[in-house]
Amino acid sequence: PSNDADAVAARPSVAPRGAYRGAHVFVLVHGFQGQAFDMRLVKNNISLLFPRAMYLCSTANEKDTEADIDEMGNNLAKEVKAFVKDWCPGEKGPRLGRLSFVCHSNGGLVARSALPRLIEEFG
């Protein structure tokens, strides 16, 4: 008998879409007046489906969630770049296979603001 996790993992919408090399990093971004700890339950559930992935619960904007979106996006981009550099080493730079964002509320706006800065780095 299979368990629920096996059934969920077998669904096409959850299964990996194509091969990629390198690490799969999930970045979890909290919302307005939030903190990284707020995203722990989401992280724990996603880690059941993607046990080999790496997880970054962002702390870059915990001290000031009322700052400018562009400034917070820049902070998030710096945090993600540092995480990938430290945890995804490769021969010729970071070995990042896939980068996924899971955001709550205002965290989605912050992540969208960070994306252009990350595209410059990771393509």
Secondary structure, 3 states (H helix, E strand, C coil): CCCHHHHHHHCCCCCCCCCCCCEEEEEEECCCCCCHHHHHHHHHHHHHHCCCCEEEECCCCCCCCCCCHHHHHHHHHHHHHHHHHHHCCCCCCCCEEEEEEEECCHHHHHHHHHHHHHHHHHC
